Amino acid sequence: MSPFKVGLARGLCSSESGEESLDPTQRLLKAMLSPTPKTGRKWISEAEVQSLCNYYRGSSSEQQLRFLKDLAKEGSLDHESVIDAAKNLLTARQPSIYAKCKVISGRPSSKNHFNKKEDDYFDLQEKGEAAVSQAENRLSQRLTPNYQDLFTFISKLNGGVKFLVDLRADLLDHLSNAHGSADHNLKALNVTLKEMLSHWFSAGFLNLERVTWQSSCEMLEKVSAIEAVHPIRGWTDIKHRVGPYRRCFVFTHNSMPKEPVMVLHCALMMDIPESIQTIVQFQGRRLLNLSETWLDGEDHSQANAGIFYSISSAQKGLQGIELGNFLIKSVVKELRKEFRKMEVFSSLSPIPGFRDWLMSSINQEMRDPSNKELFSKEELQRIKKATDEDLEGLPLIKEILTTNSWSLSEDLKTLLKQPLMRLCARYLLTEKRRGYALNPVANFHLRNGAVLWRLNWMGDSSQRGLTASCGMMVNYKYNLDQTSANSKTYIETKKVIASSQVMLLTKTQVGGMKFSSKL
């Protein structure tokens, strides 16, 4: 076995005692990332790059982390060379160079003398501009980490782009597990890799594909596995979700042809629905077996609205790269080609994090009883009368929300509807992070130009829905002639555009005080 393969089999060894103590893999990585003196760039053979990728794929999680740390450290910026390059640029731009040009361009004593001095002037001026341009290029090179070239080489391999996507997924896991104390070199590595992937996965490089029952089993299995919003329960369920009055679209990339990048599920309906049960549950005659086909086709008159009820990223390594906005816009175009009269487009979205926010707010109010903003005294009294619990007030609310026991009582559902709808509207409208909507789903649709249109009571009565948002769901409506203006308003002013239904929910008296949303 060659020394290189022996090194691969042994794995990476952490060492600080010098290059002679490095194993072959570390030496190869170091050689790849070391710039040449003249060009600052390294030629790397395809075989070397492929070997490095194979090593990483076959390594344990601990070895992969060691590899990422070595990669981040060895390929990081050389700050001394950056400073030197910046000084060279400043020197090239010194006024003294241009002062010489002015001296040469003084008034000549003869025409021939003038032509000669004029030529000298422009010659020196061109040399000065060339020196500045050269210094700028050198500074740009010094500000580019050496692993960027390595990533470019990897991207040219068969399966190389997918490798980099998975590499970033591993990197994100390590950064998350570090809880903010991660090596700054690893953070810089993540920034560079994210920027490169964002260029490779821009809208122009993505392909929109519709997934149907005739699609490959591999694609159907992947679409089922990554469904994060409303889990798919077997083959009959997936057949329903890609069948009549349903659409499933995926983005794919030419470098990852059989890999869904992002998935969007859409329902074709008469009106904007209030409940997810009307979409994911089977309607009409259930299929008795998977070999059956749907007997009835689609009646286009029954498809007035396109409802986006689930959008999921299929690649963790693309986290933070905006793709959902392009996917929704692309799907709208496809639906309008197929259904010429379709003008209504809306989401039916979950509200993840609402119950957690509410429980935190309850805890805060329990610590400071003078700050009564959640439930009125009358609401708490009526809820107490409808239960058999010994608790009362906010401790009672906290208990029944934690166990979801309130959902089993029609009386409690009726009593809790108004306060929970009011509080959820407040959460979506006024709770902010860096000025934008705290709720990530709300922020996503509002950035796309949608309107916070309707809040739906018991829109998702599953245990998952009750735990996430006390059973509520929300419609973000896309008015196609207003989306650009709405998106601009939200991004620039951070103002949430909402319908009167949502706004009115916040106008209720609470604790003797009228709550007014601050948008």
Secondary structure by P-SEA (a helix, b strand, c coil): ccaaaaaaaacccccccccccccaaaaaaaaaacccccccbbbbcaaaaaaaaaaaaaccaaaaaaaaaaaaaaaccaaaaaaaaaaaaaaaacaaaaaaaaaaacccccaaaaaaaaaaaaaaaaaaaaaaaaaaaaaaaaacccaaaaaaaaaaccaaaaaaaaaaaaaaaaaaaacccccaaaaaaaaaaaaaaaaaaccccbbbbbbcccccaaaaaaaaaaccccccccaaaaaaaacccbbbbbbbbccccccccbbbbbbbccccccccccccccccccccccccccccccccccccbbbbcbbbbccccccccccaaaaaaaaaaaaaaacccccbbbbbccccaaaaaaaaaaaaaaacccccccccaaaaaaaaaacccccccaaaaaaaaaaccccccaaaaaaaaaaaaaaaaaaacccccccccccaaaaaaaaaccccccccccccccaaaaacccbbbbbbccccccaaaaaaaaaaccbbbbcaaaaaaaccccccbbbbbcc
